[in-house]
């Protein structure tokens, strides 16, 4: 499957890491008296303990210092993220309930499911994007599979292929793209979240899984899992011996994780801009920079207007990936 230069550009993130200092539109507009006057909750549509949860908590700590109010993390996993989504869309659009959005619930789901139950663009107001991370394919450190080529060969020998755990929609689509381009025969096993998928790979109940490198890094360094492929157009600096898609001449769209805050549709621009400005300041704290560096997550800031444009583009990115991979919505 060929990928044209236009398609490559189509999948490029157009926001640079240096954009943290980007000016916010009307960031100093008038706010409701005393906002925020009480704790703000951030709904995370993934289980506690995985990378998204840790990332949300790291950001919340810094936002507390800027906003002067506690930020409470509320984990609402399950239902293809619908449980977490409804906790936000059913809440008052007053800036006291935010959504920790990633590429799966806020872009991939929109094209992967026929009847999703929500519209990630229309049902939310973008607040601020703050990071991205590349993905990696791993197997158990005890597995005889030592390379992606080994995984492909093993999949051809096993009836039904090798089991491949996926904890999010984006990962599922990435595995389908891999299978279509490499000859991998994958028996995709959906999980409610990445932690259990990883646990079952470590215990060899499932052969392989995919997640963002920030989630996997500690397990790789502890010798629990073995990375065999960077799902990216270049190698990951912390694991230089692991080949990328380009190294293996797998010419497929590059997908990645991104993280952003969203509010319910109808939230005032004054509140949204205030929260975006606070997020920009939080990202510049030494503690958050240290956290991001440790977890190999790139800090990439975008304000409300930029995030809205980026999100719409990402929905199209996934729609294009579905087409390239000949994947029908479920």
C-alpha positions in Angstrom: 0.0 0.0 0.0 1.5 3.3 -1.1 1.3 6.5 0.9 1.7 9.7 -1.2 3.6 12.8 0.0 0.2 14.5 0.4 -1.0 11.7 2.7 2.2 12.0 4.7 1.6 15.7 5.2 -2.0 14.9 5.9 -0.9 13.0 9.0 1.7 15.5 10.2 1.0 17.4 13.4 1.1 21.0 12.4 1.7 22.4 15.9 5.3 22.7 17.0 6.5 22.1 20.6 7.6 25.8 20.6 4.0 26.8 20.4 3.6 26.8 24.2 3.9 30.6 24.1 1.3 31.1 21.5 -1.0 34.0 22.3 -4.6 33.1 23.2 -7.5 34.9 21.6 -9.3 37.1 24.2 -7.5 35.4 27.0 -8.1 38.2 29.3 -11.8 38.6 28.7 -14.2 39.2 31.6 -14.9 36.0 33.7 -17.9 35.1 35.9 -17.3 36.6 39.3 -14.8 34.6 41.3 -14.2 31.9 38.7 -13.0 29.4 39.6 -14.7 29.6 43.0 -14.8 25.8 43.7 -13.0 22.6 42.7 -12.9 21.6 39.0 -13.2 18.0 38.0 -11.4 16.5 35.1 -13.1 13.4 33.7 -10.7 10.8 32.4 -12.4 8.1 30.2 -9.7 5.6 31.0 -8.9 3.4 34.1 -6.8 4.7 37.0 -3.2 3.7 36.7 -2.5 3.9 33.0 -0.6 6.6 31.1 -3.6 8.8 30.5 -4.5 8.9 34.2 -0.9 9.7 35.2 -0.7 12.4 32.6 -4.0 14.0 33.8 -2.9 14.0 37.4 0.5 15.6 36.5 -1.3 18.4 34.7 -3.9 18.8 37.4 -1.2 19.4 40.0 0.2 22.3 38.0 -3.2 23.7 37.1 -4.1 23.8 40.8 -1.2 26.1 41.4 -2.2 28.4 38.6 -6.0 28.4 39.2 -5.9 28.4 43.0 -8.5 25.6 43.3 -8.3 21.8 43.6 -8.6 19.8 40.4 -10.2 16.4 41.0 -9.5 13.5 38.6 -12.6 11.3 38.0 -11.9 8.1 36.2 -14.9 7.0 34.0 -13.7 4.2 31.8 -15.8 1.9 29.5 -18.4 1.9 26.8 -16.0 3.1 24.1 -15.4 6.2 26.2 -19.2 7.0 26.2 -19.4 6.7 30.0 -16.8 9.4 30.5 -18.2 11.5 27.7 -21.7 11.6 29.2 -20.3 12.7 32.5 -19.2 15.9 30.8 -21.9 16.5 28.2 -24.6 16.0 30.9 -22.9 18.4 33.2 -23.5 22.1 33.4 -21.4 24.1 30.8 -19.9 26.2 33.5 -16.2 25.3 33.4 -16.3 23.1 36.5 -16.3 19.8 34.6 -13.6 19.2 32.0 -12.8 16.2 29.8 -9.4 14.7 29.4 -9.5 14.0 25.6 -7.2 11.9 23.6 -7.1 10.8 20.0 -9.4 7.8 20.6 -12.5 9.4 22.1 -12.1 12.8 20.4 -11.2 11.7 16.8 -10.8 7.9 16.1 -14.2 6.9 17.6 -16.0 9.3 15.3 -15.2 7.3 12.2 -14.6 3.8 13.8 -18.1 3.4 15.1 -21.3 3.7 13.2 -23.4 4.5 16.2 -21.1 6.2 18.7 -23.7 7.9 20.8 -21.9 11.3 20.8 -20.2 13.7 18.4 -16.7 14.5 19.6 -16.7 17.8 17.7 -20.2 19.1 18.2 -20.7 18.0 21.8 -17.5 19.6 23.2 -15.8 23.0 23.4 -12.0 22.7 22.8 -9.9 24.2 25.6 -6.2 23.4 25.1 -4.0 20.7 23.6 -0.9 20.0 25.7 1.0 16.9 24.5 1.6 14.0 22.1 3.4 10.7 22.3 4.4 8.0 19.8 3.4 4.4 20.0 5.3 1.2 20.4 4.5 -2.5 19.9 5.6 -4.9 22.7 5.6 -8.5 23.6 6.4 -10.2 26.9 10.1 -10.1 27.8 9.7 -13.9 28.2 8.3 -14.4 24.7 10.4 -16.1 22.1 9.4 -13.3 19.7 12.3 -10.9 19.4 11.4 -8.8 16.4 8.4 -7.7 14.4 9.4 -10.1 11.7 9.2 -12.9 14.3 5.7 -11.7 15.2 4.6 -11.8 11.6 6.1 -15.3 11.1 4.5 -16.6 14.3 1.1 -15.2 13.2 1.3 -17.2 9.9 2.0 -20.4 11.8 -0.8 -20.1 14.3 -4.4 -20.8 13.4 -6.3 -17.5 13.6 -3.0 -15.6 14.0 -1.4 -14.1 17.0 -3.5 -12.5 19.7 -3.1 -8.7 19.8 -4.5 -6.8 22.8 -5.8 -3.3 22.2 -6.9 -0.9 24.9 -8.2 1.9 22.7 -9.8 2.5 19.3 -6.7 4.2 17.9 -4.5 1.2 18.7 -7.1 -1.1 17.1 -7.0 0.8 13.8 -3.2 0.9 13.9 -3.0 -2.9 14.3 -5.4 -3.3 11.3 -3.1 -1.0 9.3 -0.1 -3.0 10.3 -1.8 -6.3 9.4 -2.9 -5.0 6.0 0.7 -3.8 5.1 3.0 -6.4 6.7 1.2 -9.7 6.3 0.7 -9.9 10.1 -2.3 -12.2 10.9 -3.7 -10.5 14.1 -6.5 -11.8 16.3 -7.4 -8.5 17.8 -8.6 -8.7 21.4 -10.3 -5.4 22.6 -9.8 -4.4 26.2 -11.5 -1.7 28.3 -8.2 -0.1 28.9 -4.5 -0.5 28.3 -3.3 -1.6 31.8 -5.1 -5.0 31.6 -3.9 -5.5 28.1 -0.3 -4.9 29.2 -0.8 -7.2 32.2 -2.0 -10.0 30.0 0.9 -9.6 27.6 3.4 -9.7 30.4 1.7 -12.9 31.6 1.6 -14.2 28.0 -2.1 -14.7 28.0 -2.0 -12.5 24.9 1.0 -12.2 22.5 1.3 -8.5 21.8 -0.1 -5.1 22.5 0.5 -1.5 21.5 0.5 1.7 23.6 2.1 5.1 23.9 5.8 5.0 24.8 5.2 7.0 28.0 3.1 4.1 29.3 5.5 1.4 28.2 8.8 3.0 29.1 9.1 1.9 32.8 8.0 -1.7 31.9 10.6 -1.8 29.1 13.3 -0.5 31.3 12.3 -3.0 34.1 12.6 -5.9 31.6 8.9 -6.8 31.8 8.1 -6.2 28.1 10.2 -6.2 24.9 9.6 -3.5 22.3 9.7 -4.7 18.7 8.4 -1.8 16.7 8.0 2.0 17.0 4.8 2.8 15.3 6.3 6.1 13.9 8.2 7.4 11.0 11.4 7.5 13.0 13.0 5.7 15.9 12.3 6.6 19.5 15.5 8.1 21.0 15.1 6.2 24.3 15.0 2.8 22.5 17.3 3.4 19.5 17.6 -0.3 18.7 13.9 -0.7 18.0 13.0 -0.2 14.3 10.4 2.3 13.0 7.8 1.8 10.3 10.1 3.6 7.9 13.0 1.2 8.8 10.8 -1.8 8.0 9.5 -0.1 4.8 5.9 -0.2 6.1 4.4 2.6 4.1 1.3 3.3 6.2 -0.2 6.4 7.9 1.5 7.3 11.2 -0.9 7.7 14.1 0.0 8.9 17.6 -1.4 9.8 21.0 -2.4 13.4 21.7 -3.9 14.9 24.9 -6.1 17.9 25.3 -8.7 19.4 27.6 -12.3 19.9 26.5 -15.4 21.5 28.1 -19.0 20.8 27.4 -20.5 22.5 24.4 -21.8 25.9 25.2 -19.1 26.8 27.8 -18.4 30.5 27.5 -15.4 31.7 25.6 -14.3 33.7 28.6 -14.0 30.6 30.8 -12.5 28.6 28.0 -9.8 31.2 27.3 -9.0 31.5 31.0 -8.5 27.8 31.3 -6.4 27.7 28.1 -4.2 30.5 29.5 -3.9 28.6 32.8 -2.9 25.4 30.9 -0.2 27.3 29.0 1.3 28.5 32.2 1.1 25.0 33.8 3.0 23.5 31.0 5.9 25.8 31.6 6.4 24.7 35.2 9.7 22.8 35.8 7.8 19.9 37.4 5.6 19.3 34.4 8.5 19.6 32.0 10.4 17.1 34.0 7.4 14.7 34.0 7.0 15.0 30.2 10.7 14.4 29.6 10.7 11.3 31.9 7.7 9.9 30.1 8.8 10.8 26.6 5.8 12.9 26.0 6.3 16.0 23.9 4.8 19.2 25.2 2.7 20.7 22.4 0.3 23.6 23.3 -2.6 24.8 21.2 -5.3 27.2 22.3 -9.1 26.8 21.7 -9.2 27.9 18.1 -6.0 25.9 17.1 -7.3 22.8 18.9 -10.7 23.0 17.2 -8.9 23.1 13.8 -6.5 20.3 14.8 -9.3 18.0 16.1 -11.4 18.4 12.9 -8.2 17.5 10.9 -7.6 14.5 13.1 -11.1 13.2 12.5 -10.3 13.4 8.8 -6.9 11.7 9.4 -8.6 8.7 10.9 -11.2 8.6 8.2 -8.4 8.6 5.6 -6.7 5.8 7.6 -9.9 3.8 7.5 -10.0 4.2 3.8 -6.4 3.4 3.2 -6.7 0.3 5.4 -10.0 -0.8 3.9 -11.6 -0.8 7.3 -15.4 -0.6 7.6 -16.9 1.2 10.6 -18.1 -1.1 13.3 
